Amino acid sequence: MRIALYQCPPLPLEPAANLDRLRQRAAEAARRGAALLVTPEMYLSGYNIGLEAVSSLAQAADGDWAGQVAGIAREHGIALLYGYPERSAEGNIFNSVQLIDAQGQRLGNYRKTHLFGELDRSMFSAGGDDYPLLELNGWKLGMLICYDVEFPENVRRLALAGADAILVPTANMEPYDFVCDVLVRARAFESQCYLAYANYCGAEGEIRYCGLSSVSAPDGSQAAICGREETLAFADLRRDKLEASREGLTYLRDRRAELYRPLL
């Protein structure tokens, strides 16, 4: 399955403009054979926008934005994973991502579980124990958001549940290039799955984003790697590579879970 990553500068507080960009990139990605397009964390609203703006913009998972994204997906025949501020039925606000398939159906929603510093904690509630495993074109997909991937337990949990690939919209900033360069690649290798990491580039307020979006393969190679500029990157998720890697590296089978109980 071919996937695309949209690495872009944020357009904070401009949902309509971000939907327009999404429509353009979806058309290009579909034209170039991608079945799925992944965007950065909080793509529709911007990330570093503060509590007042987040509270004003947040929508339900089935709100107007979801309907517009579904229309774009149907128009161009491509699945879309997008980040947005979600307001729950109880009124809590979450940093969320949602996957909509090429027919415009909502496949699943995920709320960020590990909040990064005061920036996240000042705006969002932490997601609960809900790590959905979704199926798209025969591939089992998990979702995480940014800081979540820096905890190996999150990736391993999804891998043990059967994830073939984990999709990670992110807003990773300087000076944390190490996460982009090394850590996400190690997560894919140690948990024997693909890992797609879609980051911002450019600046948002005082934040400068790293770029360096990538698709890491289970054998340690990189199926796609971006620089620092806006780009639409492509990678082919290969079933044969996934199966060969899992046959050669048996980390998941060789675990001795009974030894790890003290970690809990």
C-alpha positions as a Markdown table, in Angstrom:
| # | Residue | x | y | z |
|---|---|---|---|---|
| 1 | Met | 0.0 | 0.0 | 0.0 |
| 2 | Arg | 1.4 | 3.4 | -1.0 |
| 3 | Ile | 1.0 | 6.1 | 1.6 |
| 4 | Ala | 1.8 | 9.8 | 1.5 |
| 5 | Leu | 3.0 | 12.2 | 4.3 |
| 6 | Tyr | 2.2 | 15.9 | 4.1 |
| 7 | Gln | 5.0 | 17.8 | 5.8 |
| 8 | Cys | 4.0 | 21.5 | 6.0 |
| 9 | Pro | 4.2 | 24.7 | 8.0 |
| 10 | Pro | 1.2 | 25.1 | 10.3 |
| 11 | Leu | -1.5 | 27.6 | 9.4 |
| 12 | Pro | -2.8 | 28.3 | 13.0 |
| 13 | Leu | -6.4 | 29.4 | 13.4 |
| 14 | Glu | -7.2 | 28.8 | 9.8 |
| 15 | Pro | -9.3 | 25.6 | 9.5 |
| 16 | Ala | -10.8 | 26.6 | 6.1 |
| 17 | Ala | -7.3 | 27.2 | 4.6 |
| 18 | Asn | -6.1 | 23.9 | 6.0 |
| 19 | Leu | -9.0 | 22.1 | 4.5 |
| 20 | Asp | -8.2 | 23.7 | 1.2 |
| 21 | Arg | -4.6 | 22.6 | 1.5 |
| 22 | Leu | -5.8 | 19.1 | 2.4 |
| 23 | Arg | -8.0 | 19.0 | -0.7 |
| 24 | Gln | -5.0 | 19.9 | -2.9 |
| 25 | Arg | -2.6 | 17.5 | -1.4 |
| 26 | Ala | -5.2 | 14.7 | -1.4 |
| 27 | Ala | -5.7 | 15.2 | -5.1 |
| 28 | Glu | -1.9 | 15.1 | -5.8 |
| 29 | Ala | -1.4 | 12.1 | -3.5 |
| 30 | Ala | -4.2 | 10.1 | -5.1 |
| 31 | Arg | -2.9 | 11.0 | -8.6 |
| 32 | Arg | 0.5 | 9.5 | -7.6 |
| 33 | Gly | -1.0 | 6.3 | -6.4 |
| 34 | Ala | -1.3 | 6.8 | -2.6 |
| 35 | Ala | -4.2 | 5.1 | -0.8 |
| 36 | Leu | -3.6 | 7.1 | 2.4 |
| 37 | Leu | -2.5 | 10.6 | 3.3 |
| 38 | Val | -1.2 | 11.4 | 6.8 |
| 39 | Thr | -1.0 | 15.0 | 8.1 |
| 40 | Pro | 0.7 | 16.5 | 11.2 |
| 41 | Glu | -0.7 | 16.8 | 14.7 |
| 42 | Met | -3.5 | 19.3 | 15.2 |
| 43 | Tyr | -3.4 | 19.9 | 11.4 |
| 44 | Leu | -6.8 | 21.6 | 11.0 |
| 45 | Ser | -6.3 | 24.2 | 13.7 |
| 46 | Gly | -2.6 | 24.6 | 14.3 |
| 47 | Tyr | -0.9 | 23.3 | 17.4 |
| 48 | Asn | 0.6 | 26.2 | 19.5 |
| 49 | Ile | -2.6 | 28.2 | 19.7 |
| 50 | Gly | -3.4 | 28.3 | 23.4 |
| 51 | Leu | -6.4 | 27.3 | 25.5 |
| 52 | Glu | -8.8 | 30.0 | 24.4 |
| 53 | Ala | -8.4 | 29.3 | 20.7 |
| 54 | Val | -8.5 | 25.5 | 21.2 |
| 55 | Ser | -11.7 | 25.9 | 23.3 |
| 56 | Ser | -13.3 | 28.0 | 20.6 |
| 57 | Leu | -12.3 | 25.7 | 17.7 |
| 58 | Ala | -12.8 | 22.2 | 19.1 |
| 59 | Gln | -15.4 | 20.0 | 17.5 |
| 60 | Ala | -16.9 | 16.6 | 18.0 |
| 61 | Ala | -15.4 | 13.7 | 16.2 |
| 62 | Asp | -18.5 | 13.6 | 13.9 |
| 63 | Gly | -18.7 | 17.4 | 13.6 |
| 64 | Asp | -18.5 | 19.6 | 10.5 |
| 65 | Trp | -14.8 | 19.1 | 10.0 |
| 66 | Ala | -15.3 | 15.4 | 9.8 |
| 67 | Gly | -17.9 | 15.9 | 7.2 |
| 68 | Gln | -15.7 | 18.1 | 5.1 |
| 69 | Val | -12.8 | 15.7 | 5.3 |
| 70 | Ala | -15.0 | 12.8 | 4.3 |
| 71 | Gly | -16.1 | 14.8 | 1.3 |
| 72 | Ile | -12.5 | 15.3 | 0.3 |
| 73 | Ala | -11.7 | 11.6 | 0.8 |
| 74 | Arg | -14.7 | 10.6 | -1.4 |
| 75 | Glu | -13.9 | 13.2 | -4.1 |
| 76 | His | -10.3 | 11.9 | -4.6 |
| 77 | Gly | -10.7 | 8.3 | -3.5 |
| 78 | Ile | -8.1 | 8.4 | -0.8 |
| 79 | Ala | -8.1 | 7.7 | 3.0 |
| 80 | Leu | -7.1 | 10.7 | 5.2 |
| 81 | Leu | -5.6 | 10.9 | 8.7 |
| 82 | Tyr | -5.9 | 14.3 | 10.2 |
| 83 | Gly | -5.2 | 16.0 | 13.5 |
| 84 | Tyr | -7.7 | 18.3 | 15.2 |
| 85 | Pro | -8.9 | 19.5 | 18.6 |
| 86 | Glu | -11.8 | 17.3 | 19.7 |
| 87 | Arg | -14.5 | 18.2 | 22.2 |
| 88 | Ser | -16.1 | 15.2 | 23.9 |
| 89 | Ala | -19.8 | 14.9 | 24.8 |
| 90 | Glu | -18.7 | 15.8 | 28.4 |
| 91 | Gly | -17.0 | 19.0 | 27.2 |
| 92 | Asn | -13.4 | 17.9 | 27.6 |
| 93 | Ile | -10.9 | 18.8 | 24.9 |
| 94 | Phe | -8.5 | 16.3 | 23.5 |
| 95 | Asn | -5.6 | 16.4 | 21.0 |
| 96 | Ser | -7.0 | 13.9 | 18.5 |
| 97 | Val | -6.5 | 12.3 | 15.2 |
| 98 | Gln | -9.1 | 10.6 | 13.0 |
| 99 | Leu | -8.9 | 8.2 | 10.1 |
| 100 | Ile | -11.5 | 8.5 | 7.3 |
| 101 | Asp | -11.4 | 6.0 | 4.4 |
| 102 | Ala | -11.7 | 6.6 | 0.7 |
| 103 | Gln | -15.5 | 6.2 | 0.8 |
| 104 | Gly | -15.8 | 8.9 | 3.5 |
| 105 | Gln | -16.4 | 6.5 | 6.4 |
| 106 | Arg | -15.0 | 7.3 | 9.8 |
| 107 | Leu | -12.8 | 4.3 | 10.7 |
| 108 | Gly | -11.5 | 5.4 | 14.1 |
| 109 | Asn | -10.5 | 8.2 | 16.4 |
| 110 | Tyr | -7.5 | 8.4 | 18.8 |
| 111 | Arg | -6.9 | 10.8 | 21.6 |
| 112 | Lys | -3.3 | 11.7 | 22.7 |
| 113 | Thr | -2.5 | 9.8 | 25.9 |
| 114 | His | 0.9 | 11.3 | 26.9 |
| 115 | Leu | 0.8 | 15.1 | 27.1 |
| 116 | Phe | 4.0 | 17.0 | 26.5 |
| 117 | Gly | 4.8 | 19.6 | 29.1 |
| 118 | Glu | 2.8 | 22.7 | 29.9 |
| 119 | Leu | 2.1 | 23.3 | 26.3 |
| 120 | Asp | -0.1 | 20.2 | 26.0 |
| 121 | Arg | -1.4 | 20.2 | 29.6 |
| 122 | Ser | -2.6 | 23.8 | 29.4 |
| 123 | Met | -4.9 | 22.9 | 26.5 |
| 124 | Phe | -5.9 | 19.2 | 26.6 |
| 125 | Ser | -7.1 | 16.4 | 28.7 |
| 126 | Ala | -5.2 | 13.1 | 28.4 |
| 127 | Gly | -6.8 | 10.3 | 26.4 |
| 128 | Gly | -7.8 | 7.1 | 28.2 |
| 129 | Asp | -7.1 | 3.4 | 27.6 |
| 130 | Asp | -8.3 | 3.3 | 24.0 |
| 131 | Tyr | -5.8 | 2.3 | 21.3 |
| 132 | Pro | -8.0 | 1.3 | 18.3 |
| 133 | Leu | -6.6 | -1.1 | 15.7 |
| 134 | Leu | -8.1 | -0.3 | 12.3 |
| 135 | Glu | -8.0 | -2.1 | 9.0 |
| 136 | Leu | -7.4 | -0.3 | 5.7 |
| 137 | Asn | -6.8 | -2.2 | 2.4 |
| 138 | Gly | -5.9 | -5.3 | 4.3 |
| 139 | Trp | -3.4 | -3.5 | 6.6 |
| 140 | Lys | -3.9 | -3.3 | 10.3 |
| 141 | Leu | -3.1 | 0.2 | 11.5 |
| 142 | Gly | -2.6 | 1.8 | 14.9 |
| 143 | Met | -2.4 | 5.5 | 15.7 |
| 144 | Leu | -0.3 | 7.5 | 18.1 |
| 145 | Ile | 0.4 | 11.3 | 18.4 |
| 146 | Cys | 3.8 | 12.9 | 18.7 |
| 147 | Tyr | 5.1 | 12.4 | 22.3 |
| 148 | Asp | 3.2 | 9.1 | 22.6 |
| 149 | Val | 5.7 | 7.4 | 20.3 |
| 150 | Glu | 8.6 | 8.3 | 22.6 |
| 151 | Phe | 7.2 | 5.7 | 25.1 |
| 152 | Pro | 8.2 | 2.3 | 23.8 |
| 153 | Glu | 5.2 | 0.7 | 25.6 |
| 154 | Asn | 2.8 | 2.4 | 23.3 |
| 155 | Val | 4.3 | 1.1 | 20.1 |
| 156 | Arg | 4.8 | -2.4 | 21.6 |
| 157 | Arg | 1.2 | -2.5 | 22.7 |
| 158 | Leu | -0.1 | -1.9 | 19.2 |
| 159 | Ala | 2.4 | -4.3 | 17.7 |
| 160 | Leu | 1.4 | -7.1 | 20.0 |
| 161 | Ala | -2.2 | -6.4 | 19.1 |
| 162 | Gly | -1.3 | -7.0 | 15.5 |
| 163 | Ala | -0.5 | -3.6 | 14.0 |
| 164 | Asp | 1.3 | -3.8 | 10.7 |
| 165 | Ala | 1.9 | 0.0 | 10.6 |
| 166 | Ile | 1.5 | 2.8 | 13.2 |
| 167 | Leu | 0.6 | 6.3 | 12.0 |
| 168 | Val | 2.0 | 9.1 | 14.0 |
| 169 | Pro | 1.0 | 12.7 | 13.3 |
| 170 | Thr | 3.4 | 14.9 | 15.2 |
| 171 | Ala | 4.5 | 18.5 | 16.0 |
| 172 | Asn | 8.1 | 17.8 | 17.0 |
| 173 | Met | 10.2 | 20.9 | 17.5 |
| 174 | Glu | 13.8 | 21.9 | 17.9 |
| 175 | Pro | 16.0 | 20.8 | 19.7 |
| 176 | Tyr | 14.5 | 17.3 | 19.6 |
| 177 | Asp | 15.8 | 16.2 | 16.2 |
| 178 | Phe | 17.1 | 13.0 | 17.8 |
| 179 | Val | 13.5 | 11.8 | 18.0 |
| 180 | Cys | 13.1 | 12.2 | 14.2 |
| 181 | Asp | 16.5 | 10.9 | 13.3 |
| 182 | Val | 16.8 | 7.9 | 15.6 |
| 183 | Leu | 14.0 | 7.1 | 18.0 |
| 184 | Val | 11.1 | 6.6 | 15.5 |
| 185 | Arg | 13.3 | 4.4 | 13.4 |
| 186 | Ala | 14.2 | 2.3 | 16.4 |
| 187 | Arg | 10.6 | 2.0 | 17.4 |
| 188 | Ala | 9.7 | 0.4 | 14.0 |
| 189 | Phe | 12.7 | -2.0 | 14.2 |
| 190 | Glu | 12.2 | -3.1 | 17.8 |
| 191 | Ser | 8.4 | -3.7 | 17.4 |
| 192 | Gln | 8.6 | -5.0 | 13.8 |
| 193 | Cys | 6.1 | -2.8 | 12.1 |
| 194 | Tyr | 6.1 | 0.2 | 9.8 |
| 195 | Leu | 6.0 | 3.6 | 11.4 |
| 196 | Ala | 4.8 | 6.7 | 9.6 |
| 197 | Tyr | 5.8 | 10.0 | 11.3 |
| 198 | Ala | 4.3 | 13.2 | 9.8 |
| 199 | Asn | 5.7 | 16.4 | 11.2 |
| 200 | Tyr | 5.5 | 20.1 | 10.7 |
| 201 | Cys | 8.2 | 22.3 | 9.3 |
| 202 | Gly | 8.8 | 26.0 | 9.7 |
| 203 | Ala | 7.7 | 28.0 | 12.8 |
| 204 | Glu | 4.6 | 28.7 | 14.9 |
| 205 | Gly | 5.1 | 31.4 | 17.5 |
| 206 | Glu | 8.3 | 30.7 | 19.4 |
| 207 | Ile | 8.4 | 27.1 | 18.2 |
| 208 | Arg | 10.5 | 26.0 | 15.3 |
| 209 | Tyr | 9.6 | 22.5 | 14.0 |
| 210 | Cys | 12.1 | 19.9 | 13.0 |
| 211 | Gly | 10.6 | 18.6 | 9.7 |
| 212 | Leu | 12.4 | 15.3 | 9.1 |
| 213 | Ser | 9.1 | 13.3 | 8.6 |
| 214 | Ser | 9.7 | 9.7 | 7.7 |
| 215 | Val | 8.3 | 6.2 | 7.1 |
| 216 | Ser | 10.5 | 3.7 | 8.9 |
| 217 | Ala | 10.4 | 0.0 | 7.9 |
| 218 | Pro | 10.5 | -3.0 | 10.3 |
| 219 | Asp | 14.0 | -3.9 | 9.0 |
| 220 | Gly | 15.5 | -0.6 | 10.1 |
| 221 | Ser | 15.5 | 1.0 | 6.7 |
| 222 | Gln | 13.6 | 4.2 | 5.8 |
| 223 | Ala | 11.0 | 4.0 | 3.0 |
| 224 | Ala | 10.7 | 7.8 | 3.0 |
| 225 | Ile | 12.7 | 10.6 | 4.6 |
| 226 | Cys | 12.0 | 14.3 | 4.4 |
| 227 | Gly | 14.2 | 17.4 | 4.9 |
| 228 | Arg | 13.2 | 20.6 | 6.5 |
| 229 | Glu | 11.0 | 22.1 | 3.8 |
| 230 | Glu | 7.3 | 21.6 | 2.9 |
| 231 | Thr | 6.9 | 18.4 | 0.9 |
| 232 | Leu | 4.6 | 15.6 | 0.0 |
| 233 | Ala | 6.5 | 12.3 | 0.5 |
| 234 | Phe | 5.6 | 8.8 | -0.6 |
| 235 | Ala | 6.4 | 5.3 | 0.7 |
| 236 | Asp | 5.3 | 1.8 | -0.3 |
| 237 | Leu | 4.4 | -0.4 | 2.7 |
| 238 | Arg | 5.4 | -3.9 | 1.5 |
| 239 | Arg | 3.9 | -7.0 | 2.9 |
| 240 | Asp | 6.9 | -9.1 | 1.8 |
| 241 | Lys | 9.3 | -6.9 | 3.7 |
| 242 | Leu | 7.1 | -6.9 | 6.8 |
| 243 | Glu | 6.9 | -10.7 | 6.8 |
| 244 | Ala | 10.5 | -11.3 | 6.0 |
| 245 | Ser | 11.6 | -8.9 | 8.8 |
| 246 | Arg | 9.3 | -10.6 | 11.3 |
| 247 | Glu | 10.7 | -14.0 | 10.3 |
| 248 | Gly | 14.3 | -12.9 | 10.7 |
| 249 | Leu | 13.9 | -10.8 | 13.9 |
| 250 | Thr | 11.7 | -12.5 | 16.5 |
| 251 | Tyr | 11.5 | -9.8 | 19.2 |
| 252 | Leu | 7.8 | -10.2 | 19.6 |
| 253 | Arg | 7.9 | -14.0 | 19.9 |
| 254 | Asp | 11.0 | -14.0 | 22.2 |
| 255 | Arg | 9.6 | -11.7 | 24.8 |
| 256 | Arg | 9.4 | -13.0 | 28.3 |
| 257 | Ala | 6.5 | -11.0 | 29.7 |
| 258 | Glu | 6.7 | -12.7 | 33.1 |
| 259 | Leu | 10.0 | -10.9 | 33.7 |
| 260 | Tyr | 8.6 | -7.5 | 33.0 |
| 261 | Arg | 5.9 | -7.4 | 35.7 |
| 262 | Pro | 8.0 | -5.1 | 38.0 |
| 263 | Leu | 7.7 | -2.4 | 35.3 |
| 264 | Leu | 4.1 | -2.1 | 36.2 |
